[in-house]
Structure formats: C-alpha cells, structure tokens
C-alpha cells in the first residue's frame, strides 16, 4: 500500500509539472489565411494582410513567451515578422515586411 501511495504521489507531481510546462509554452499554430481569428495559448489573435502586401499577426492578452508572424506569399516566398511579447498584457502586432505582390497566402505564429 505504501508503494502505491508513493507511485500516485509521483504521478501527480509529474502531471502537475507537465501541466505547468504546457501552460507556459504556447502551442504551435497552423497556417491561416488573412482575416482569421484564433487562440494562441492565452492570447486572442487574428491574422491581417495590409494593402501593400505585408502580413500581420495581432494578439491581445497576457502570455510570457516571445512570438512573431511568419508570412508566406502566394508565390511561395516566406518572410518573418518582428519578435513580440505580451507579458505585460495589452495588444501587440508582429508585422512582416513582405510586400507580397500577388498577395499573402497564409500566416503562422512562431514562438521562441
């Protein structure tokens, strides 16, 4: 019985640790077309395309990791936005200076 209690306590400690890690690290996001809203960890985000062909990710909320936009143009070129962090809360934007002449195909969020 003593060994069973010890195993259960160990399993509970491992589960609590893994849950804490899962809450700190944001999940990988899928490539989304411009104009899509999505959740990224604790953040509420949306993808945008500007009239000059740049891709933007705008996120609101509080989360401790760094993230940025990855923009893929229709013709396959990939551009990376500036690193952002929402550890103080509020709304931040990561904009990739992509100038996609034929348009933005999809936008992904990457974290460090």
Number of C-alpha atoms within 10 A of each C-alpha: 6 6 8 9 10 11 12 11 12 12 12 12 12 12 12 12 11 12 11 11 11 12 13 14 16 22 15 12 15 12 15 18 19 20 14 13 16 15 14 19 19 18 19 15 21 21 25 22 23 14 11 12 18 22 33 30 27 19 26 18 17 17 20 15 15 16 23 23 25 23 33 24 21 14 12 12 12 17 19 21 22 15 15 18 20 20 12 10 14 12 15 15 22 22 24 23 16 22 17 24 13 10 20 26 20 23 30 20 24 18 16 9
